Amino acid sequence: DTRGNQTVLFPSPFKVDIVVLDGDFPLDGKNWSKEEFDRYIVKERTGKRPLLAGELVVTVRDGVGLIENIEFTDNSSWIRSRKFRIGAKVAGGSCQGVRIREAMTEAFVVKDHRGELYKKHHPPTLGDEVWRLEKIGKDGVFHKRLASEGVHTVQDFLKMWVVDHAKLRTILGPAMSEKMWNVTVKHAKTCVMGNKHYVLRGPDYKVLLNPICQLVNAEINGSIYTTHNLSDINRVSVSNWLYS
């Protein structure tokens, strides 16, 4: 209570209101009045739903109250501190003539879940949907064009970029400028490839590929070649085996 360190026991249950506070409260970190607490309660933005939804009135019995189901309906980016606190105060402000001090959590950031759903990944993974790449919006024109050609993931995108660069560029069309194209490809190429490799075998050759169909090495007529020491003739042969 506010009269000192005295512990007061309440024989009957009482109600507690759950509210949202500005993350900057309290300013001195220790003491505040009821009026100061109320002044820092944050309400919803104009035209928005109530900022906090769920069971916002809790019954306290024997000093214990259980908060079971509350959720934020908006993010915290629009207030100066960019953080919220959850606060609790006795309904009506007092109980049996004794002022009970309000309680609060630590300050925390509330993010917009919808924003997270559409977020780009840095770096992307091979299994990410292709719209996770920069300049390709979810359900946008580029996403739909790629999907219509079977390019659904970042791995699909990079495979086509390796195998048929011109076709990939044609699919995206002139609406994607060269600058946008370069940004998208650069982002895709930051993808972590992992350690998985694939083997393509023929009568007199064996080719080792990474997950996006890039050549790692080739064994031709018993001789092993890397991408650096393949002759022009052998390089053309390998390309024909891979992409024909």
Number of C-alpha atoms within 10 A of each C-alpha: 12 10 9 6 7 8 8 10 8 13 9 9 13 18 16 20 17 22 20 20 24 24 24 17 21 16 10 8 8 7 10 14 12 13 8 13 20 13 12 16 17 17 15 13 11 7 6 10 13 13 17 19 12 12 13 16 17 20 16 16 14 11 13 9 15 9 12 9 9 12 11 16 16 18 17 20 14 10 13 10 15 17 20 24 21 18 19 21 22 21 15 9 15 13 13 8 7 12 14 17 17 18 12 16 13 11 17 15 14 16 15 14 12 8 10 9 10 12 15 19 15 13 14 21 19 20 12 17 18 27 23 25 26 21 19 21 17 17 11 11 14 20 21 18 15 20 16 11 10 11 20 18 20 24 23 21 22 24 19 18 19 16 17 12 13 11 12 19 15 10 15 18 13 10 10 18 11 11 8 14 19 14 14 17 16 13 20 25 14 12 19 11 14 10 7 8 15 14 12 12 12 9 7 9 16 18 20 17 18 17 17 20 19 17 20 16 20 24 15 17 10 10 8 14 17 12 12 9 11 15 11 9 8 14 17 12 12 20 12 10 14 15 10 7
